């Protein structure tokens, strides 16, 4: 009788992600096709393994003041308490209050791509988010504080040598306020995360995709739930 192995299961999760990213890079001839295939690999992983209360999609994010983010490759958002997600001509638009995390995906990690990801993530964090008091049987709780929106980058390889060394930390540490990357994965090389003090821990080798997924889930667990969205602030646009 074959015995189950947790180590084999966890290793296989990473190996599948790395193999799919490698095949996408090797077989797709057009840069846009490569990028789309890479996005799908990461979206599939998050859709398959995040708890059901979360969703992952390529999307724009909008706030109640009518501001839109850049298009984001991977948005992790709430689907349990967020009352509306817009779908328009194949595009997904998510209210800012429902967003937990945003990621840029690339084939290769470079200083330019880190900078690009930082700017894209800031376009989401800079949006206005509402938070209403929460009613209960004896009254109301005060509005829930806004949760920090996680930002990160997901790639197959790194252009640096060593791939997860000082140049990576230097590029990550150069971010302006609101642009910081909190978590990321280079499937072929390692993963990184940022602590509350703003310092980076970089882990090279191992099974980076699995480690990234577990780190993301653990961080989301401590984030709690999204705030109670002010639907009225959005519906006010109907009268304009």
KETI-921914 format. One line per 2 residues: number of its first residue (from 1); for each residue z, y, x of N, C-alpha, C. Coordinates in Angstrom, 3 decimals. Layout:
# KETI-921914
NUM) Z/Y/X/Z/Y/X/Z/Y/X ~ ...
# end
This chain:
# KETI-921914
1) 0.000/-1.196/0.844/0.000/0.000/0.000/0.000/1.245/0.878 ~ -0.924/2.171/0.610/-1.021/3.389/1.404/0.152/4.312/1.117
3) 0.760/4.874/2.177/1.884/5.783/2.015/1.395/7.232/2.052 ~ 2.006/8.043/1.189/1.700/9.471/1.188/2.276/10.111/2.441
5) 1.626/11.162/2.925/2.100/11.899/4.092/1.995/13.391/3.806 ~ 3.138/14.071/3.722/3.132/15.514/3.484/2.452/16.248/4.636
7) 2.679/15.790/5.851/2.043/16.406/7.010/0.528/16.330/6.905 ~ 0.021/15.174/6.471/-1.424/15.000/6.327/-1.969/15.916/5.232
9) -1.239/16.029/4.128/-1.676/16.891/3.031/-1.767/18.350/3.475 ~ -0.730/18.834/4.155/-0.707/20.230/4.579/-1.759/20.504/5.647
11) -1.937/19.559/6.560/-2.964/19.717/7.579/-4.360/19.699/6.954 ~ -4.535/18.828/5.963/-5.830/18.732/5.315/-6.219/19.991/4.573
13) -5.241/20.699/4.013/-5.526/21.959/3.328/-6.151/22.948/4.304 ~ -5.530/23.108/5.460/-6.086/24.013/6.474/-7.445/23.534/6.959
15) -7.553/22.245/7.262/-8.802/21.722/7.820/-9.973/21.958/6.870 ~ -9.709/21.841/5.561/-10.758/22.064/4.578/-11.218/23.523/4.606
17) -10.276/24.461/4.666/-10.622/25.886/4.704/-11.410/26.210/5.967 ~ -10.932/25.746/7.115/-11.609/26.041/8.381/-13.015/25.445/8.391
19) -13.165/24.224/7.890/-14.481/23.579/7.888/-15.449/24.335/6.980 ~ -14.986/24.757/5.810/-15.865/25.474/4.883/-16.292/26.826/5.452
21) -15.365/27.515/6.103/-15.714/28.795/6.736/-16.711/28.588/7.873 ~ -16.502/27.542/8.657/-17.400/27.238/9.764/-18.784/26.897/9.248
23) -18.868/26.098/8.200/-20.156/25.722/7.632/-20.869/26.934/7.027 ~ -20.111/27.818/6.398/-20.715/29.020/5.821/-21.373/29.860/6.897
25) -20.686/29.990/8.029/-21.227/30.798/9.121/-22.439/30.127/9.753 ~ -22.405/28.813/9.840/-23.484/28.097/10.532/-24.735/27.952/9.685
27) -24.562/27.865/8.355/-25.709/27.520/7.513/-26.313/28.702/6.763 ~ -25.522/29.739/6.502/-26.044/30.884/5.751/-26.817/31.810/6.686
29) -28.080/32.083/6.345/-28.919/32.866/7.238/-28.780/34.364/7.083 ~ -28.349/34.832/5.917/-28.282/36.268/5.651/-26.836/36.741/5.717
31) -26.569/37.894/6.359/-25.189/38.383/6.488/-24.466/38.529/5.156 ~ -25.172/39.010/4.121/-24.539/39.160/2.812/-24.162/37.798/2.240
33) -25.042/36.823/2.410/-24.755/35.470/1.930/-23.557/34.874/2.659 ~ -23.488/35.118/3.963/-22.336/34.645/4.734/-21.049/35.265/4.209
35) -21.108/36.583/3.953/-19.925/37.268/3.458/-19.495/36.759/2.100 ~ -20.465/36.543/1.206/-20.146/36.036/-0.125/-19.536/34.639/-0.051
37) -20.091/33.797/0.828/-19.573/32.437/0.966/-18.156/32.448/1.517 ~ -17.894/33.335/2.487/-16.557/33.453/3.068/-15.542/33.903/2.020
39) -15.916/34.902/1.232/-15.042/35.361/0.151/-14.693/34.213/-0.793 ~ -15.699/33.433/-1.142/-15.477/32.342/-2.100/-14.502/31.303/-1.554
41) -14.573/31.022/-0.265/-13.653/30.048/0.327/-12.209/30.504/0.140 ~ -11.946/31.775/0.464/-10.578/32.293/0.350/-10.155/32.405/-1.110
43) -11.068/32.851/-1.972/-10.743/32.956/-3.402/-10.444/31.586/-4.001 ~ -11.217/30.583/-3.618/-10.976/29.230/-4.120/-9.596/28.732/-3.698
45) -9.236/28.968/-2.437/-7.935/28.506/-1.963/-6.811/29.146/-2.768 ~ -6.882/30.472/-2.947/-5.819/31.166/-3.665/-5.800/30.775/-5.135
47) -6.959/30.614/-5.736/-7.018/30.215/-7.143/-6.444/28.818/-7.349 ~ -6.657/27.940/-6.381/-6.184/26.556/-6.500/-4.698/26.400/-6.231
49) -4.130/27.252/-5.345/-2.785/26.987/-4.864/-1.736/28.026/-5.229 ~ -2.125/29.217/-5.643/-1.112/30.167/-6.106/-0.563/29.718/-7.456
51) 0.692/30.031/-7.762/1.227/29.728/-9.094/0.374/30.364/-10.196 ~ 0.423/29.788/-11.391/-0.456/30.187/-12.487/-0.262/31.634/-12.931
53) 0.886/32.222/-12.649/1.114/33.609/-13.056/0.227/34.585/-12.287 ~ -0.340/34.129/-11.164/-1.216/34.974/-10.341/-2.679/34.582/-10.548
55) -3.557/35.553/-10.356/-4.987/35.309/-10.317/-5.543/35.967/-9.059 ~ -6.691/35.514/-8.608/-7.356/36.108/-7.449/-8.813/36.349/-7.803
57) -9.318/37.538/-7.489/-10.702/37.873/-7.825/-11.195/38.990/-6.922 ~ -12.508/39.068/-6.767/-13.141/40.240/-6.168/-13.158/41.315/-7.234
59) -12.681/42.522/-6.916/-12.494/43.490/-7.996/-12.381/44.911/-7.475 ~ -12.538/45.856/-8.405/-12.093/47.227/-8.223/-10.743/47.367/-8.915
61) -9.960/48.338/-8.465/-8.678/48.634/-9.097/-8.749/50.052/-9.640 ~ -8.209/50.267/-10.841/-8.256/51.572/-11.497/-6.846/51.999/-11.878
63) -6.597/53.317/-11.897/-5.299/53.796/-12.378/-5.461/54.582/-13.674 ~ -4.340/54.955/-14.279/-4.360/55.620/-15.580/-4.861/57.054/-15.495
65) -5.043/57.573/-14.284/-5.598/58.916/-14.105/-7.116/58.880/-13.916 ~ -7.693/57.673/-13.984/-9.142/57.527/-13.886/-9.675/57.378/-12.481
67) -8.797/57.119/-11.515/-9.220/56.923/-10.123/-9.504/55.449/-9.870 ~ -10.541/55.174/-9.067/-10.925/53.808/-8.731/-10.793/53.567/-7.230
69) -10.409/52.357/-6.881/-10.389/51.951/-5.470/-11.794/51.596/-5.021 ~ -11.944/51.359/-3.714/-13.142/50.694/-3.223/-13.192/49.279/-3.816
71) -14.348/48.626/-3.718/-14.389/47.221/-4.113/-13.627/46.399/-3.089 ~ -12.747/45.545/-3.575/-11.874/44.746/-2.719/-12.295/43.280/-2.793
73) -12.416/42.640/-1.629/-12.903/41.260/-1.582/-11.991/40.298/-2.335 ~ -10.684/40.427/-2.126/-9.723/39.533/-2.779/-8.554/40.370/-3.306
75) -8.391/40.376/-4.611/-7.240/41.024/-5.243/-6.383/39.938/-5.881 ~ -5.124/39.868/-5.499/-4.172/38.968/-6.151/-3.425/39.803/-7.186
77) -3.526/39.391/-8.455/-2.977/40.222/-9.513/-2.247/39.381/-10.553 ~ -1.465/40.067/-11.365/-0.692/39.430/-12.422/-1.575/39.186/-13.641
79) -1.424/38.007/-14.248/-2.150/37.748/-15.488/-1.201/37.426/-16.622 ~ 0.100/37.403/-16.318/1.092/37.068/-17.340/1.558/38.306/-18.103
81) 1.762/39.403/-17.384/2.312/40.598/-18.013/1.335/41.771/-18.060 ~ 0.191/41.659/-17.400/-0.797/42.735/-17.429/-1.643/42.583/-18.684
83) -1.623/43.583/-19.590/-2.237/43.388/-20.902/-3.752/43.440/-20.945 ~ -4.390/43.995/-19.934/-5.850/44.060/-19.996/-6.460/44.006/-18.600
85) -7.530/43.245/-18.502/-8.365/43.167/-17.311/-9.787/43.425/-17.792 ~ -10.441/44.421/-17.216/-11.786/44.770/-17.680/-12.841/43.890/-17.011
87) -13.826/43.491/-17.787/-15.008/42.792/-17.278/-16.223/43.594/-17.714 ~ -17.053/44.003/-16.763/-18.221/44.804/-17.110/-19.380/44.436/-16.213
89) -20.436/43.860/-16.806/-21.652/43.503/-16.070/-21.343/42.705/-14.794 ~ -20.472/41.734/-14.937/-20.131/40.879/-13.801/-19.088/41.439/-12.871
91) -18.601/42.653/-13.139/-17.592/43.280/-12.298/-16.211/43.134/-12.943 ~ -15.202/42.961/-12.114/-13.821/42.874/-12.586/-13.087/44.152/-12.188
93) -12.372/44.742/-13.150/-11.621/45.973/-12.906/-10.195/45.750/-13.381 ~ -9.246/45.945/-12.473/-7.848/45.597/-12.718/-6.995/46.859/-12.701
95) -6.105/47.049/-13.669/-5.202/48.200/-13.616/-4.264/48.105/-12.422 ~ -3.989/49.240/-11.814/-3.236/49.265/-10.561/-1.862/48.613/-10.690
97) -1.253/48.722/-11.869/0.095/48.177/-12.062/0.135/46.658/-11.923 ~ -1.004/45.991/-12.123/-1.034/44.535/-12.089/-1.279/43.926/-10.725
99) -1.421/44.756/-9.680/-1.841/44.255/-8.364/-0.631/43.885/-7.507 ~ -0.694/42.687/-6.928/0.323/42.230/-5.977/-0.152/42.362/-4.526
101) -1.414/42.018/-4.270/-1.902/41.984/-2.886/-3.406/42.179/-2.862 ~ -3.901/42.745/-1.765/-5.341/42.958/-1.590/-5.732/42.550/-0.172
103) -6.912/41.910/-0.059/-7.374/41.408/1.230/-8.839/41.732/1.442 ~ -9.172/42.051/2.679/-10.566/42.140/3.110/-10.904/40.831/3.822
105) -12.095/40.293/3.565/-12.528/39.075/4.245/-13.706/39.388/5.160 ~ -13.700/38.797/6.341/-14.775/38.961/7.313/-15.021/37.636/8.021
107) -16.201/37.499/8.598/-16.481/36.330/9.423/-15.676/36.377/10.719 ~ -15.534/37.572/11.271/-14.915/37.721/12.597/-13.936/38.878/12.596
109) -12.842/38.725/13.307/-11.836/39.778/13.430/-12.162/40.663/14.627 ~ -12.344/41.959/14.361/-12.604/42.943/15.407/-11.758/44.172/15.112
111) -11.671/45.077/16.083/-10.939/46.324/15.870/-11.575/47.131/14.740 ~ -12.908/47.124/14.691/-13.616/47.843/13.637/-13.297/47.257/12.262
113) -13.235/45.948/12.179/-12.940/45.312/10.897/-11.489/45.536/10.480 ~ -10.573/45.566/11.441/-9.180/45.881/11.119/-9.087/47.291/10.543
115) -9.749/48.241/11.190/-9.750/49.622/10.704/-10.368/49.712/9.309 ~ -11.462/49.004/9.106/-12.139/49.012/7.807/-11.218/48.455/6.723
117) -10.540/47.350/7.032/-9.619/46.742/6.066/-8.468/47.687/5.743 ~ -7.966/48.382/6.756/-6.871/49.330/6.533/-7.278/50.428/5.540
119) -8.483/50.934/5.685/-8.967/51.996/4.789/-9.172/51.445/3.363 ~ -9.716/50.245/3.252/-9.944/49.654/1.936/-8.614/49.437/1.210
121) -7.624/48.946/1.932/-6.321/48.675/1.328/-5.639/49.967/0.906 ~ -5.783/51.011/1.716/-5.203/52.308/1.355/-5.801/52.841/0.060
123) -7.067/52.526/-0.210/-7.711/53.013/-1.435/-7.058/52.425/-2.682 ~ -6.366/51.291/-2.538/-5.610/50.705/-3.649/-4.194/51.268/-3.674
125) -3.550/51.304/-2.529/-2.164/51.787/-2.493/-2.032/53.250/-2.910 ~ -3.087/54.021/-2.726/-3.031/55.447/-3.065/-3.197/55.721/-4.559
127) -3.494/54.695/-5.334/-3.655/54.878/-6.775/-2.300/55.097/-7.453 ~ -2.346/55.788/-8.585/-1.133/56.050/-9.373/-0.766/54.803/-10.169
129) 0.529/54.483/-10.205/0.997/53.350/-11.001/2.132/53.795/-11.926 ~ 2.067/53.368/-13.174/3.094/53.700/-14.145/4.153/52.601/-14.189
131) 5.335/52.945/-14.736/6.399/51.962/-14.932/7.296/52.458/-16.059 ~ 7.275/51.759/-17.187/8.033/52.172/-18.365/9.423/51.543/-18.392
133) 10.381/52.185/-19.096/11.665/51.523/-19.359/11.436/50.215/-20.106 ~ 12.311/49.243/-19.887/12.140/47.910/-20.466/13.131/47.721/-21.611
135) 12.642/47.581/-22.851/13.557/47.423/-23.980/14.182/46.026/-24.016 ~ 15.446/45.976/-24.474/16.096/44.695/-24.744/17.027/44.899/-25.934
137) 17.753/43.864/-26.342/18.477/43.886/-27.613/19.457/45.056/-27.733 ~ 20.100/45.447/-26.643/21.140/46.475/-26.716/20.681/47.849/-26.217
139) 19.386/47.980/-25.914/18.910/49.275/-25.434/17.700/49.123/-24.539 ~ 17.719/49.809/-23.421/16.609/49.713/-22.466/17.131/49.678/-21.037
141) 16.427/48.930/-20.216/16.657/48.990/-18.780/15.813/50.126/-18.209 ~ 16.244/50.715/-17.112/15.422/51.769/-16.499/14.104/51.201/-15.991
143) 13.109/52.051/-15.773/11.821/51.559/-15.267/11.989/50.754/-13.980 ~ 11.252/49.677/-13.876/11.310/48.842/-12.682/10.669/49.590/-11.511
145) 11.316/49.611/-10.349/10.684/50.243/-9.184/9.345/49.574/-8.871 ~ 8.401/50.353/-8.400/7.090/49.807/-8.059/7.218/48.859/-6.869
147) 6.564/47.708/-6.964/6.607/46.753/-5.853/5.587/47.169/-4.799 ~ 5.889/46.958/-3.521/4.895/47.255/-2.483/3.667/46.365/-2.659
149) 2.485/46.941/-2.515/1.251/46.162/-2.578/0.956/45.612/-1.186 ~ 0.918/44.294/-1.073/0.620/43.664/0.209/-0.849/43.902/0.575
151) -1.104/44.070/1.849/-2.471/44.219/2.328/-2.718/43.294/3.497 ~ -3.946/42.793/3.622/-4.224/41.887/4.723/-5.703/41.701/4.988
153) -5.986/40.880/5.980/-7.361/40.558/6.363/-7.461/39.058/6.612 ~ -8.581/38.461/6.193/-8.802/37.025/6.295/-10.148/36.791/6.970
155) -10.155/36.049/8.076/-11.388/35.810/8.820/-11.463/34.357/9.281 ~ -12.631/34.006/9.795/-12.810/32.675/10.383/-12.439/32.682/11.858
157) -13.005/33.644/12.625/-12.775/33.700/14.069/-12.286/35.082/14.471 ~ -11.915/35.214/15.757/-11.530/36.489/16.337/-12.468/36.807/17.501
159) -12.803/38.088/17.653/-13.680/38.502/18.753/-12.912/38.704/20.050 ~ -11.574/38.705/19.987/-10.770/38.993/21.168/-10.471/37.720/21.968
161) -10.175/37.905/23.222/-9.750/36.808/24.084/-8.511/37.262/24.864 ~ -7.338/36.680/24.596/-7.088/35.625/23.613/-7.247/36.153/22.187
163) -7.520/35.276/21.249/-7.867/35.720/19.898/-6.745/36.408/19.140 ~ -5.494/36.101/19.474/-4.362/36.654/18.731/-3.417/37.411/19.656
165) -3.973/38.072/20.682/-3.148/38.717/21.696/-2.857/40.181/21.447 ~ -2.560/40.892/22.559/-2.146/42.294/22.494/-3.167/43.213/21.827
167) -4.498/43.045/22.042/-5.445/43.935/21.353/-5.336/43.877/19.829 ~ -5.064/42.693/19.283/-4.882/42.562/17.841/-3.656/43.350/17.389
169) -2.544/43.160/18.072/-1.315/43.869/17.697/-1.504/45.374/17.813 ~ -2.231/45.807/18.852/-2.498/47.234/19.033/-3.324/47.784/17.873
171) -4.345/47.045/17.455/-5.184/47.487/16.333/-4.378/47.534/15.041 ~ -3.544/46.535/14.816/-2.713/46.514/13.614/-1.704/47.653/13.603
173) -1.152/47.954/14.768/-0.085/48.958/14.868/-0.603/50.390/14.797 ~ -1.918/50.568/14.856/-2.487/51.916/14.863/-2.661/52.485/13.454
175) -2.262/51.744/12.443/-2.492/52.164/11.062/-1.681/53.392/10.698 ~ -2.269/54.253/9.892/-1.540/55.381/9.312/-0.713/54.875/8.130
177) 0.193/55.715/7.639/1.031/55.328/6.510/0.169/54.993/5.299 ~ 0.444/53.857/4.694/-0.314/53.398/3.546/-1.470/52.485/3.898
179) -1.808/52.400/5.191/-2.932/51.568/5.620/-2.490/50.246/6.247 ~ -1.198/50.016/6.364/-0.695/48.882/7.134/-1.166/47.537/6.567
181) -1.523/46.627/7.463/-1.832/45.245/7.093/-0.550/44.425/7.248 ~ -0.132/43.778/6.177/1.136/43.054/6.174/1.002/41.598/6.583
183) -0.179/41.033/6.365/-0.335/39.595/6.547/-1.816/39.295/6.753 ~ -2.109/38.280/7.544/-3.510/37.954/7.771/-3.675/36.583/8.396
185) -4.911/36.115/8.357/-5.208/34.782/8.870/-6.551/34.783/9.574 ~ -6.581/34.205/10.758/-7.817/33.875/11.462/-7.850/32.348/11.484
187) -8.658/31.760/10.615/-8.554/30.324/10.359/-8.697/29.473/11.608 ~ -9.531/29.904/12.551/-9.767/29.111/13.754/-8.724/29.341/14.843
189) -7.828/30.329/14.637/-6.966/30.725/15.767/-5.493/30.910/15.445 ~ -5.150/31.524/14.312/-3.746/31.795/14.045/-3.557/32.716/12.857
191) -2.328/33.181/12.690/-2.008/34.075/11.579/-0.947/35.068/12.033 ~ -0.821/36.165/11.257/0.166/37.188/11.596/0.855/37.675/10.337
193) 2.009/38.294/10.536/2.728/38.918/9.428/3.533/40.100/9.964 ~ 3.834/41.030/9.104/4.567/42.248/9.449/5.922/42.219/8.758
195) 6.994/42.517/9.511/8.322/42.477/8.907/8.719/43.846/8.352 ~ 9.912/43.925/7.772/10.358/45.149/7.119/10.495/46.306/8.097
197) 10.714/46.003/9.374/10.847/47.051/10.390/9.499/47.542/10.888 ~ 8.417/46.900/10.446/7.084/47.305/10.873/6.577/46.597/12.104
199) 7.318/45.594/12.580/6.895/44.831/13.761/6.083/43.607/13.334 ~ 5.166/43.181/14.218/4.284/42.068/13.900/4.712/40.789/14.623
201) 4.679/39.697/13.884/4.829/38.361/14.446/3.461/37.692/14.398 ~ 2.989/37.239/15.553/1.673/36.602/15.642/1.867/35.161/16.079
203) 1.322/34.241/15.322/1.410/32.821/15.643/0.014/32.282/15.916 ~ -0.170/31.731/17.101/-1.469/31.193/17.490/-1.453/29.676/17.386
205) -2.597/29.099/16.966/-2.695/27.650/16.868/-2.088/27.131/15.574 ~ -1.784/25.847/15.551/-1.222/25.224/14.368/-2.256/25.088/13.262
207) -1.796/25.260/12.036/-2.650/25.187/10.852/-2.571/26.530/10.136 ~ -3.315/27.522/10.618/-3.129/28.905/10.152/-3.350/29.120/8.661
209) -4.341/28.476/8.072/-4.624/28.716/6.653/-3.455/28.270/5.784 ~ -2.881/27.113/6.094/-1.733/26.627/5.344/-0.524/27.529/5.566
211) -0.304/27.936/6.824/0.822/28.823/7.129/0.679/30.152/6.397 ~ -0.535/30.707/6.386/-0.780/31.956/5.670/-0.466/31.804/4.190
213) -0.951/30.733/3.579/-0.734/30.515/2.154/0.754/30.441/1.835 ~ 1.498/29.698/2.619/2.931/29.567/2.368/3.652/30.905/2.580
215) 3.255/31.650/3.606/3.872/32.959/3.842/3.590/33.911/2.683 ~ 2.368/33.867/2.165/2.006/34.725/1.043/2.822/34.368/-0.193
217) 2.910/33.082/-0.507/3.673/32.663/-1.681/5.138/33.058/-1.545 ~ 5.708/32.858/-0.367/7.114/33.218/-0.156/7.329/34.715/-0.345
219) 6.400/35.522/0.156/6.526/36.971/0.012/6.390/37.379/-1.446 ~ 5.453/36.769/-2.162/5.276/37.073/-3.580/6.510/36.699/-4.393
221) 7.188/35.621/-4.015/8.398/35.215/-4.728/9.461/36.315/-4.686 ~ 9.572/36.974/-3.553/10.575/38.027/-3.402/10.116/39.352/-3.997
223) 8.824/39.459/-4.330/8.324/40.688/-4.938/8.732/40.819/-6.393 ~ 9.056/39.700/-7.040/9.380/39.747/-8.453/8.132/39.958/-9.287
225) 8.300/40.596/-10.448/7.182/40.821/-11.351/6.709/42.262/-11.290 ~ 5.500/42.474/-11.766/4.928/43.817/-11.784/5.671/44.669/-12.809
227) 5.585/46.019/-12.701/6.276/46.883/-13.662/5.639/46.824/-15.043 ~ 6.386/47.332/-16.034/5.867/47.409/-17.394/4.862/48.556/-17.475
229) 3.610/48.217/-17.684/2.523/49.189/-17.647/2.576/50.127/-18.854 ~ 2.287/51.395/-18.631/2.205/52.373/-19.714/0.784/52.318/-20.286
231) 0.608/51.485/-21.308/-0.714/51.321/-21.914/-1.187/52.643/-22.517 ~ -0.240/53.435/-23.023/-0.606/54.713/-23.618/-1.270/55.660/-22.647
233) -0.888/55.578/-21.381/-1.504/56.455/-20.378/-2.979/56.116/-20.197 ~ -3.321/54.840/-20.376/-4.731/54.439/-20.298/-5.477/54.781/-21.600
235) -4.832/54.514/-22.742/-5.509/54.744/-24.021/-5.735/56.219/-24.285 ~ -5.014/57.106/-23.578/-5.228/58.548/-23.750/-6.647/58.945/-23.396
237) -7.315/58.128/-22.567/-8.690/58.436/-22.187/-9.650/58.297/-23.367 ~ -9.237/57.580/-24.402/-10.107/57.419/-25.574/-10.328/58.746/-26.296
239) -9.370/59.666/-26.151/-9.464/60.942/-26.849/-10.173/62.010/-26.026 ~ -10.590/61.664/-24.829/-11.212/62.673/-23.944/-12.719/62.678/-24.125
# end
